[in-house]
Amino acid sequence: MGGKLFHFPRMPRADYLEREAAVRVALDGIMPGAYRIPRFYGDKADFGDMDILCASGPDWEATRDRIVHALGVTETKAVGHVYSLAYRGLQTDLFTVAPRYLCSMYDFMSFNDVGNFIGRMCRRFDLKYGEHGLSHVYRGDGGNFVRELPLTQDFARVCSFLGLDHAAWQTGFASLPALFEWVIASPYFSVAPYLDVPGGTMRARGDRPTVTRFISYLRERGIDKRAVMAERSEQLPAVLAAFPDADLPGQLAAARAAQGRHVELRRRFSGERVMRLCPGVRGRALGELMAHLREVTPDFDDWLLASDEAAIDAHIVRVVAAWGDGAG
C-alpha cells in the first residue's frame, strides 16, 4: 500500500525488524503456516510499511480481529482487499489471498519489484508472471487478449525457464544492485522497456523507487543488453517443452472451443437481432427484454446453439409479444 495511509515516516531497519519479529510471534499463534511476509534485500535501510499475506477463509474477519487484538492496534483502515493497521508507528497491511496462491504471491512480492521485472521478460513469450504464478496469454482472432492459461506456480521452474539462478534467489540478495545483477543475468533480459520508450509502461511506474533506481542503474552502468528473440507467436514450442505437465495443448483447445461458442452465441442472439424483430425497442427496454428472453427460455445458450435461424426469430417474436402483453 506504500505506507502512506497513516502518514507515518519511514522506519529505520532495526525498528522494523523488531516489529516484524513481534508480528511473527503473534501470527504463529493465530494462523500458523497460513501467512507470509515478503522478503527484502539485505542492506535495506528503512521501510515504509510491512506487507503480510494472509490465507483467506470463511472466518477471516474473526481471525483479523484476533490479529488486531493481539498486536494492541487501535487504528485500522480498509481499502479493497487490504486491511491496514497502525502498528507502533508502522503501517502494516494484511492482504487476503486464496490459500492456493499464498506461496506464488509471496514469491511475486518478495524483493521489491523483482516480480515485475520478471513479468516483463515473460511477455516476450506471450506469458504472464504474477501473483498466481506463470500463465500463457491466450489471444483470439486479431491478437486480442481472451484469457490466461495456468502453467505453474513453482517459482523454481519459472527461474529455470528464464535462465535465472533460483538458488541465489533462495539465499537472498545483499543489496539492491545485487538483485539488479541477478535480473540482468537472464539471457532474455532487455533494456528496451526501461530505456527506449519515453512514457512507456515501466517509466510510468517511476513512482516506485525500485523501478526508478533500476533505470538509473542501467544508465549509470552503460548496460545495453538486448536479447534477440523470435516473435511471440513463435515461442509456443519452447513453452510447451518447458511445461509439459500443464497440458497447454488441451487448455488451448478448450479455450478455442469456448471462444468459438461465445462468438456463435453472440452471432445468434444480439441487440441488433432483437431490434430488427422488434422495431422501436432501444436502450434500457432492450436490455430488460434480452434479460427476460434468457429468463423464460430454459438452458438458453444450449437451446440457442441447437436452433435454426427461423426458430430463433419465431421464439423471440413470440416471447416479446407475451412480454408486451404482460407489461401492458
Residue pairs with C-beta under 8 A, 6 or more apart in sequence:
1 49
1 51
1 79
1 82
1 84
1 91
1 93
2 48
2 49
3 10
3 47
3 48
3 49
3 90
3 91
4 48
4 91
5 77
5 79
5 84
5 91
6 75
6 77
6 84
6 86
6 91
8 86
8 89
8 90
8 91
10 46
10 47
10 48
11 19
11 46
11 47
11 48
11 89
11 90
12 45
12 46
13 44
13 45
13 46
13 47
15 89
15 90
16 46
16 47
16 50
16 90
19 50
19 87
19 88
19 90
19 92
20 37
20 50
22 71
23 37
23 50
23 52
23 71
23 87
23 92
24 37
26 67
26 70
26 71
27 35
27 52
27 67
29 70
30 63
30 66
30 67
30 70
31 54
31 55
31 63
31 67
34 54
34 55
34 99
34 102
35 52
35 53
35 54
35 55
35 102
36 52
36 53
36 102
36 103
36 105
36 106
37 50
37 51
37 52
37 53
38 51
38 53
38 106
38 109
38 110
38 111
39 110
39 111
39 172
40 47
40 110
40 111
40 112
41 111
41 112
41 172
41 173
41 174
41 175
41 176
41 178
41 179
42 172
42 173
42 174
42 175
43 174
43 175
43 176
44 176
47 90
48 91
49 90
49 91
49 92
49 93
50 87
50 90
50 91
50 92
50 93
51 93
51 95
51 109
52 92
52 93
52 94
52 95
53 95
53 97
53 102
53 105
53 106
53 109
54 60
54 63
54 64
54 94
54 95
54 96
54 97
55 96
55 97
55 98
55 99
55 102
56 96
56 97
56 98
56 99
57 63
57 99
60 96
64 83
64 94
67 85
67 94
68 76
68 85
71 85
71 87
71 92
73 85
73 86
73 87
73 92
74 86
75 85
75 86
76 83
76 84
76 85
76 86
77 83
77 84
78 84
81 95
81 96
82 93
82 94
82 95
83 93
83 94
83 96
84 91
84 92
84 93
84 94
85 91
85 92
85 93
85 94
86 92
95 105
97 105
97 131
100 153
101 131
101 132
101 133
101 153
103 153
104 131
104 132
104 133
104 153
104 155
105 131
105 132
107 115
107 133
107 155
108 115
108 129
108 130
108 131
109 115
109 131
111 169
111 173
111 179
112 176
112 179
112 210
113 205
113 208
113 210
113 211
113 214
114 179
114 182
114 183
115 129
115 130
116 202
116 205
116 211
117 183
117 214
118 129
118 158
118 162
118 164
118 183
119 128
119 129
119 130
120 193
120 202
121 162
121 186
121 188
121 189
121 190
122 128
122 129
122 134
122 162
123 232
124 188
124 190
124 227
124 229
124 232
124 235
125 232
125 235
125 238
125 239
126 136
126 137
126 139
126 232
126 233
126 235
126 236
126 239
127 134
127 135
127 136
127 137
127 151
127 239
128 134
128 135
128 136
128 137
128 148
129 158
132 148
132 150
132 153
133 150
133 151
133 152
133 153
133 154
133 155
133 158
134 150
134 151
134 152
134 153
134 157
134 158
134 161
134 243
135 148
135 149
135 150
135 151
136 148
136 149
136 151
136 239
136 248
136 251
136 252
137 145
137 148
137 149
138 145
138 146
138 147
138 148
138 149
138 251
138 252
138 255
139 145
139 146
140 146
140 259
146 255
146 259
147 255
149 246
149 248
149 251
149 252
149 255
150 246
150 251
151 239
151 243
151 246
151 248
152 158
152 243
152 246
155 166
155 169
156 166
157 242
157 243
158 164
159 165
159 166
159 169
160 166
160 242
161 242
161 243
162 186
162 188
163 185
163 186
163 187
163 188
164 182
164 183
164 185
164 186
165 182
165 185
168 182
169 182
173 179
173 182
176 210
176 213
177 217
180 214
180 217
183 189
184 223
184 225
187 227
188 227
188 229
189 225
189 227
190 225
190 226
190 227
191 218
191 223
191 224
191 225
191 226
192 226
193 200
193 201
193 202
194 202
194 203
194 214
194 215
194 218
195 215
195 218
195 219
195 224
197 203
202 211
202 215
203 215
205 211
206 212
206 215
217 223
229 235
239 248
240 248
240 249
261 301
261 305
264 305
265 301
265 304
265 305
268 304
268 305
268 307
268 309
268 312
269 290
269 293
269 304
269 312
271 286
271 290
273 312
273 313
273 316
274 281
274 286
274 289
274 290
274 293
274 316
274 320
275 281
275 282
275 286
277 313
277 316
277 317
277 320
278 289
278 316
278 317
278 320
281 289
289 320
289 323
292 319
292 323
293 300
293 316
293 319
293 320
294 300
296 319
297 303
297 315
297 319
304 312
307 315
